[in-house]
Amino acid sequence: MAPVFAHGQLRLYLLSLLESGPKLGYELITALSDRFGGTYRPSPGTVYPRLARLEEEGLVSRSEERKGAYSLTDAGRREVAARSADLAALEEGLAETVRELAGRVRDDVRDSMAGLRAELAADAQEARAAAVPSVEDTEYHGETWTASHVRRIDAEAMVQRFRDEVRADLRQSDARGRIDQLTVETIRTVLDSALTAVRATLR
């Protein structure tokens, strides 16, 4: 994938993110990820060296109010103001980049779901083939119902376990402020496809 930021653009964007107030390094990384809807998240090895360079240039300083947080200096504010036109062009270009990245993510999700649907369909067909009633099943409906009942309990337990694990992961991510719209859309796509596939096996 081509670099998201051209030479010097990330430097300018970091300065613009500090206009709203002091931020820690990881907060800047999170803010960048949020701007991209979670489709891009710069690594600490990308962000921190640039922050160190900006500090050397006198454009940012460590905040006394929040230990370790970075804030714009007067020189940094002048830099952002002087490059407002460059920043506006950058925002416009990044908007297109976000659309492209989101499109790739949607394609990847669709490809993954297509494979999952195919696997579920194959499993469902095998289950239907195995479920062809025998003479014994026809004669003893009570035993057949009991086997179905046991399978339903097992299936419900799997659904509950899935629900509990996803909820736990969501709550853990929410505590770190890491849930974005892409996560929600991915969950919606996966669950809708899974529901359709499961219903197809119940007909």
Phi and psi restraints in degrees (value plus and minus 20) as a CYANA .aco file:
   2 ALA   PHI     -84.5   -44.5
   2 ALA   PSI     130.9   170.9
   3 PRO   PHI     -76.5   -36.5
   3 PRO   PSI     120.5   160.5
   4 VAL   PHI     -90.8   -50.8
   4 VAL   PSI     -62.0   -22.0
   5 PHE   PHI    -128.2   -88.2
   5 PHE   PSI     114.1   154.1
   6 ALA   PHI     -96.9   -56.9
   6 ALA   PSI     154.1   194.1
   7 HIS   PHI     -76.4   -36.4
   7 HIS   PSI     105.5   145.5
   8 GLY   PHI      66.6   106.6
   8 GLY   PSI     -32.6     7.4
   9 GLN   PHI     -93.6   -53.6
   9 GLN   PSI     -59.9   -19.9
  10 LEU   PHI     -83.4   -43.4
  10 LEU   PSI     -57.7   -17.7
  11 ARG   PHI     -77.0   -37.0
  11 ARG   PSI     -68.2   -28.2
  12 LEU   PHI     -86.6   -46.6
  12 LEU   PSI     -59.1   -19.1
  13 TYR   PHI     -88.3   -48.3
  13 TYR   PSI     -56.9   -16.9
  14 LEU   PHI     -81.9   -41.9
  14 LEU   PSI     -61.4   -21.4
  15 LEU   PHI     -81.6   -41.6
  15 LEU   PSI     -62.4   -22.4
  16 SER   PHI     -86.0   -46.0
  16 SER   PSI     -53.9   -13.9
  17 LEU   PHI     -88.7   -48.7
  17 LEU   PSI     -43.3    -3.3
  18 LEU   PHI    -105.2   -65.2
  18 LEU   PSI     -24.9    15.1
  19 GLU   PHI     -82.5   -42.5
  19 GLU   PSI     -52.0   -12.0
  20 SER   PHI     -99.7   -59.7
  20 SER   PSI     -25.8    14.2
  21 GLY   PHI     117.0   157.0
  21 GLY   PSI     151.0   191.0
  22 PRO   PHI     -79.6   -39.6
  22 PRO   PSI     123.8   163.8
  23 LYS   PHI    -162.0  -122.0
  23 LYS   PSI     124.7   164.7
  24 LEU   PHI     -95.2   -55.2
  24 LEU   PSI     143.8   183.8
  25 GLY   PHI     -77.9   -37.9
  25 GLY   PSI     -65.2   -25.2
  26 TYR   PHI     -89.4   -49.4
  26 TYR   PSI     -46.4    -6.4
  27 GLU   PHI     -89.5   -49.5
  27 GLU   PSI     -55.7   -15.7
  28 LEU   PHI     -86.7   -46.7
  28 LEU   PSI     -60.7   -20.7
  29 ILE   PHI     -82.5   -42.5
  29 ILE   PSI     -63.7   -23.7
  30 THR   PHI     -84.5   -44.5
  30 THR   PSI     -60.8   -20.8
  31 ALA   PHI     -82.7   -42.7
  31 ALA   PSI     -59.9   -19.9
  32 LEU   PHI     -84.4   -44.4
  32 LEU   PSI     -63.5   -23.5
  33 SER   PHI     -81.9   -41.9
  33 SER   PSI     -59.8   -19.8
  34 ASP   PHI     -84.7   -44.7
  34 ASP   PSI     -59.1   -19.1
  35 ARG   PHI     -81.3   -41.3
  35 ARG   PSI     -47.7    -7.7
  36 PHE   PHI    -120.6   -80.6
  36 PHE   PSI      -8.2    31.8
  37 GLY   PHI      41.6    81.6
  37 GLY   PSI       5.3    45.3
  38 GLY   PHI      62.2   102.2
  38 GLY   PSI     -19.7    20.3
  39 THR   PHI    -101.0   -61.0
  39 THR   PSI     -33.5     6.5
  40 TYR   PHI    -165.6  -125.6
  40 TYR   PSI     113.7   153.7
  41 ARG   PHI    -159.3  -119.3
  41 ARG   PSI      90.5   130.5
  42 PRO   PHI     -87.0   -47.0
  42 PRO   PSI     129.6   169.6
  43 SER   PHI    -101.8   -61.8
  43 SER   PSI     137.0   177.0
  44 PRO   PHI     -76.0   -36.0
  44 PRO   PSI     -53.8   -13.8
  45 GLY   PHI     -88.0   -48.0
  45 GLY   PSI     -36.0     4.0
  46 THR   PHI    -110.0   -70.0
  46 THR   PSI     -59.1   -19.1
  47 VAL   PHI    -105.0   -65.0
  47 VAL   PSI     -68.2   -28.2
  48 TYR   PHI     -83.7   -43.7
  48 TYR   PSI     -59.4   -19.4
  49 PRO   PHI     -81.6   -41.6
  49 PRO   PSI     -55.5   -15.5
  50 ARG   PHI     -89.7   -49.7
  50 ARG   PSI     -56.6   -16.6
  51 LEU   PHI     -84.9   -44.9
  51 LEU   PSI     -60.1   -20.1
  52 ALA   PHI     -83.4   -43.4
  52 ALA   PSI     -59.2   -19.2
  53 ARG   PHI     -86.8   -46.8
  53 ARG   PSI     -60.7   -20.7
  54 LEU   PHI     -83.5   -43.5
  54 LEU   PSI     -55.0   -15.0
  55 GLU   PHI     -88.5   -48.5
  55 GLU   PSI     -60.2   -20.2
  56 GLU   PHI     -82.5   -42.5
  56 GLU   PSI     -54.8   -14.8
  57 GLU   PHI     -99.2   -59.2
  57 GLU   PSI     -24.8    15.2
  58 GLY   PHI      58.6    98.6
  58 GLY   PSI      -3.0    37.0
  59 LEU   PHI    -112.2   -72.2
  59 LEU   PSI     -43.9    -3.9
  60 VAL   PHI    -153.5  -113.5
  60 VAL   PSI     140.2   180.2
  61 SER   PHI    -163.3  -123.3
  61 SER   PSI     143.5   183.5
  62 ARG   PHI     -99.0   -59.0
  62 ARG   PSI     110.4   150.4
  63 SER   PHI     -93.1   -53.1
  63 SER   PSI     119.1   159.1
  64 GLU   PHI    -101.5   -61.5
  64 GLU   PSI     -45.9    -5.9
  65 GLU   PHI     -91.5   -51.5
  65 GLU   PSI     -59.7   -19.7
  66 ARG   PHI    -144.2  -104.2
  66 ARG   PSI      88.8   128.8
  67 LYS   PHI     -77.4   -37.4
  67 LYS   PSI     105.5   145.5
  68 GLY   PHI      67.1   107.1
  68 GLY   PSI     -28.9    11.1
  69 ALA   PHI     -99.8   -59.8
  69 ALA   PSI     131.1   171.1
  70 TYR   PHI    -119.7   -79.7
  70 TYR   PSI     122.2   162.2
  71 SER   PHI    -159.8  -119.8
  71 SER   PSI     135.6   175.6
  72 LEU   PHI     -92.0   -52.0
  72 LEU   PSI     119.8   159.8
  73 THR   PHI    -108.6   -68.6
  73 THR   PSI     155.4   195.4
  74 ASP   PHI     -78.9   -38.9
  74 ASP   PSI     -59.5   -19.5
  75 ALA   PHI     -84.8   -44.8
  75 ALA   PSI     -57.1   -17.1
  76 GLY   PHI     -86.3   -46.3
  76 GLY   PSI     -59.9   -19.9
  77 ARG   PHI     -85.7   -45.7
  77 ARG   PSI     -58.8   -18.8
  78 ARG   PHI     -84.9   -44.9
  78 ARG   PSI     -57.8   -17.8
  79 GLU   PHI     -81.8   -41.8
  79 GLU   PSI     -66.1   -26.1
  80 VAL   PHI     -83.4   -43.4
  80 VAL   PSI     -63.8   -23.8
  81 ALA   PHI     -83.8   -43.8
  81 ALA   PSI     -61.2   -21.2
  82 ALA   PHI     -89.0   -49.0
  82 ALA   PSI     -43.7    -3.7
  83 ARG   PHI    -131.5   -91.5
  83 ARG   PSI      10.4    50.4
  84 SER   PHI     -80.5   -40.5
  84 SER   PSI     -57.8   -17.8
  85 ALA   PHI     -86.1   -46.1
  85 ALA   PSI     -62.5   -22.5
  86 ASP   PHI     -82.5   -42.5
  86 ASP   PSI     -58.9   -18.9
  87 LEU   PHI     -87.3   -47.3
  87 LEU   PSI     -59.6   -19.6
  88 ALA   PHI     -83.4   -43.4
  88 ALA   PSI     -62.5   -22.5
  89 ALA   PHI     -85.4   -45.4
  89 ALA   PSI     -57.5   -17.5
  90 LEU   PHI     -84.4   -44.4
  90 LEU   PSI     -64.1   -24.1
  91 GLU   PHI     -80.1   -40.1
  91 GLU   PSI     -61.1   -21.1
  92 GLU   PHI     -85.0   -45.0
  92 GLU   PSI     -63.1   -23.1
  93 GLY   PHI     -86.2   -46.2
  93 GLY   PSI     -57.7   -17.7
  94 LEU   PHI     -88.7   -48.7
  94 LEU   PSI     -52.2   -12.2
  95 ALA   PHI     -80.0   -40.0
  95 ALA   PSI     -61.5   -21.5
  96 GLU   PHI     -88.0   -48.0
  96 GLU   PSI     -58.6   -18.6
  97 THR   PHI     -81.8   -41.8
  97 THR   PSI     -62.6   -22.6
  98 VAL   PHI     -80.8   -40.8
  98 VAL   PSI     -62.6   -22.6
  99 ARG   PHI     -81.5   -41.5
  99 ARG   PSI     -61.4   -21.4
 100 GLU   PHI     -85.4   -45.4
 100 GLU   PSI     -64.7   -24.7
 101 LEU   PHI     -84.2   -44.2
 101 LEU   PSI     -61.2   -21.2
 102 ALA   PHI     -82.7   -42.7
 102 ALA   PSI     -58.8   -18.8
 103 GLY   PHI     -82.7   -42.7
 103 GLY   PSI     -61.0   -21.0
 104 ARG   PHI     -85.1   -45.1
 104 ARG   PSI     -61.2   -21.2
 105 VAL   PHI     -83.1   -43.1
 105 VAL   PSI     -63.4   -23.4
 106 ARG   PHI     -81.5   -41.5
 106 ARG   PSI     -60.4   -20.4
 107 ASP   PHI     -83.4   -43.4
 107 ASP   PSI     -62.9   -22.9
 108 ASP   PHI     -82.4   -42.4
 108 ASP   PSI     -62.5   -22.5
 109 VAL   PHI     -83.9   -43.9
 109 VAL   PSI     -63.6   -23.6
 110 ARG   PHI     -82.0   -42.0
 110 ARG   PSI     -61.8   -21.8
 111 ASP   PHI     -82.8   -42.8
 111 ASP   PSI     -63.3   -23.3
 112 SER   PHI     -84.1   -44.1
 112 SER   PSI     -62.1   -22.1
 113 MET   PHI     -88.5   -48.5
 113 MET   PSI     -53.2   -13.2
 114 ALA   PHI     -83.2   -43.2
 114 ALA   PSI     -63.1   -23.1
 115 GLY   PHI     -84.3   -44.3
 115 GLY   PSI     -60.4   -20.4
 116 LEU   PHI     -85.1   -45.1
 116 LEU   PSI     -62.4   -22.4
 117 ARG   PHI     -82.4   -42.4
 117 ARG   PSI     -59.0   -19.0
 118 ALA   PHI     -83.9   -43.9
 118 ALA   PSI     -62.5   -22.5
 119 GLU   PHI     -84.8   -44.8
 119 GLU   PSI     -63.1   -23.1
 120 LEU   PHI     -83.9   -43.9
 120 LEU   PSI     -59.5   -19.5
 121 ALA   PHI     -84.0   -44.0
 121 ALA   PSI     -61.6   -21.6
 122 ALA   PHI     -84.3   -44.3
 122 ALA   PSI     -63.4   -23.4
 123 ASP   PHI     -82.8   -42.8
 123 ASP   PSI     -60.9   -20.9
 124 ALA   PHI     -83.4   -43.4
 124 ALA   PSI     -60.4   -20.4
 125 GLN   PHI     -84.9   -44.9
 125 GLN   PSI     -60.9   -20.9
 126 GLU   PHI     -82.2   -42.2
 126 GLU   PSI     -60.6   -20.6
 127 ALA   PHI     -84.9   -44.9
 127 ALA   PSI     -60.6   -20.6
 128 ARG   PHI     -85.2   -45.2
 128 ARG   PSI     -59.7   -19.7
 129 ALA   PHI     -84.6   -44.6
 129 ALA   PSI     -58.2   -18.2
 130 ALA   PHI     -94.1   -54.1
 130 ALA   PSI     -39.0     1.0
 131 ALA   PHI    -113.4   -73.4
 131 ALA   PSI     -13.3    26.7
 132 VAL   PHI     -79.2   -39.2
 132 VAL   PSI     101.6   141.6
 133 PRO   PHI     -84.6   -44.6
 133 PRO   PSI     118.1   158.1
 134 SER   PHI    -114.6   -74.6
 134 SER   PSI     156.0   196.0
 135 VAL   PHI     -80.4   -40.4
 135 VAL   PSI     -61.5   -21.5
 136 GLU   PHI     -82.0   -42.0
 136 GLU   PSI     -60.5   -20.5
 137 ASP   PHI     -83.9   -43.9
 137 ASP   PSI     -59.3   -19.3
 138 THR   PHI     -85.1   -45.1
 138 THR   PSI     -55.6   -15.6
 139 GLU   PHI    -100.8   -60.8
 139 GLU   PSI     -49.6    -9.6
 140 TYR   PHI    -142.2  -102.2
 140 TYR   PSI      58.2    98.2
 141 HIS   PHI     -84.1   -44.1
 141 HIS   PSI     -50.6   -10.6
 142 GLY   PHI     -81.2   -41.2
 142 GLY   PSI     -62.3   -22.3
 143 GLU   PHI     -87.9   -47.9
 143 GLU   PSI     -59.3   -19.3
 144 THR   PHI     -82.6   -42.6
 144 THR   PSI     -64.0   -24.0
 145 TRP   PHI     -80.8   -40.8
 145 TRP   PSI     -59.6   -19.6
 146 THR   PHI     -83.3   -43.3
 146 THR   PSI     -61.9   -21.9
 147 ALA   PHI     -84.0   -44.0
 147 ALA   PSI     -61.9   -21.9
 148 SER   PHI     -82.7   -42.7
 148 SER   PSI     -61.6   -21.6
 149 HIS   PHI     -82.1   -42.1
 149 HIS   PSI     -63.1   -23.1
 150 VAL   PHI     -82.3   -42.3
 150 VAL   PSI     -61.7   -21.7
 151 ARG   PHI     -85.2   -45.2
 151 ARG   PSI     -57.8   -17.8
 152 ARG   PHI     -83.1   -43.1
 152 ARG   PSI     -63.9   -23.9
 153 ILE   PHI     -80.0   -40.0
 153 ILE   PSI     -61.9   -21.9
 154 ASP   PHI     -83.9   -43.9
 154 ASP   PSI     -63.5   -23.5
 155 ALA   PHI     -84.7   -44.7
 155 ALA   PSI     -62.3   -22.3
 156 GLU   PHI     -83.8   -43.8
 156 GLU   PSI     -56.2   -16.2
 157 ALA   PHI     -84.6   -44.6
 157 ALA   PSI     -59.1   -19.1
 158 MET   PHI     -85.7   -45.7
 158 MET   PSI     -61.1   -21.1
 159 VAL   PHI     -82.9   -42.9
 159 VAL   PSI     -63.1   -23.1
 160 GLN   PHI     -84.5   -44.5
 160 GLN   PSI     -60.8   -20.8
 161 ARG   PHI     -84.3   -44.3
 161 ARG   PSI     -61.4   -21.4
 162 PHE   PHI     -80.8   -40.8
 162 PHE   PSI     -67.0   -27.0
 163 ARG   PHI     -79.3   -39.3
 163 ARG   PSI     -66.2   -26.2
 164 ASP   PHI     -84.7   -44.7
 164 ASP   PSI     -60.1   -20.1
 165 GLU   PHI     -89.6   -49.6
 165 GLU   PSI     -61.5   -21.5
 166 VAL   PHI     -85.2   -45.2
 166 VAL   PSI     -64.0   -24.0
 167 ARG   PHI     -79.6   -39.6
 167 ARG   PSI     -61.5   -21.5
 168 ALA   PHI     -83.7   -43.7
 168 ALA   PSI     -63.4   -23.4
 169 ASP   PHI     -85.1   -45.1
 169 ASP   PSI     -61.1   -21.1
 170 LEU   PHI     -83.2   -43.2
 170 LEU   PSI     -64.0   -24.0
 171 ARG   PHI     -85.9   -45.9
 171 ARG   PSI     -57.5   -17.5
 172 GLN   PHI     -85.8   -45.8
 172 GLN   PSI     -62.5   -22.5
 173 SER   PHI     -88.7   -48.7
 173 SER   PSI     -58.1   -18.1
 174 ASP   PHI     -81.9   -41.9
 174 ASP   PSI     -55.9   -15.9
 175 ALA   PHI     -83.7   -43.7
 175 ALA   PSI     -45.2    -5.2
 176 ARG   PHI    -119.1   -79.1
 176 ARG   PSI     -16.9    23.1
 177 GLY   PHI      47.3    87.3
 177 GLY   PSI      15.9    55.9
 178 ARG   PHI    -126.9   -86.9
 178 ARG   PSI     -15.0    25.0
 179 ILE   PHI    -110.4   -70.4
 179 ILE   PSI     101.4   141.4
 180 ASP   PHI    -139.9   -99.9
 180 ASP   PSI     158.7   198.7
 181 GLN   PHI     -83.6   -43.6
 181 GLN   PSI     -52.0   -12.0
 182 LEU   PHI     -81.3   -41.3
 182 LEU   PSI     -58.4   -18.4
 183 THR   PHI     -80.6   -40.6
 183 THR   PSI     -65.9   -25.9
 184 VAL   PHI     -82.3   -42.3
 184 VAL   PSI     -65.9   -25.9
 185 GLU   PHI     -85.2   -45.2
 185 GLU   PSI     -58.3   -18.3
 186 THR   PHI     -83.6   -43.6
 186 THR   PSI     -64.2   -24.2
 187 ILE   PHI     -81.6   -41.6
 187 ILE   PSI     -63.1   -23.1
 188 ARG   PHI     -81.8   -41.8
 188 ARG   PSI     -65.2   -25.2
 189 THR   PHI     -83.4   -43.4
 189 THR   PSI     -65.6   -25.6
 190 VAL   PHI     -85.1   -45.1
 190 VAL   PSI     -65.0   -25.0
 191 LEU   PHI     -89.0   -49.0
 191 LEU   PSI     -60.0   -20.0
 192 ASP   PHI     -80.8   -40.8
 192 ASP   PSI     -63.8   -23.8
 193 SER   PHI     -87.9   -47.9
 193 SER   PSI     -60.3   -20.3
 194 ALA   PHI     -85.1   -45.1
 194 ALA   PSI     -61.1   -21.1
 195 LEU   PHI     -81.7   -41.7
 195 LEU   PSI     -64.0   -24.0
 196 THR   PHI     -81.7   -41.7
 196 THR   PSI     -63.4   -23.4
 197 ALA   PHI     -85.7   -45.7
 197 ALA   PSI     -63.1   -23.1
 198 VAL   PHI     -86.0   -46.0
 198 VAL   PSI     -62.8   -22.8
 199 ARG   PHI     -80.8   -40.8
 199 ARG   PSI     -54.2   -14.2
 200 ALA   PHI     -83.4   -43.4
 200 ALA   PSI     -49.4    -9.4
 201 THR   PHI    -100.1   -60.1
 201 THR   PSI     -33.9     6.1
 202 LEU   PHI    -114.5   -74.5
 202 LEU   PSI     -23.6    16.4
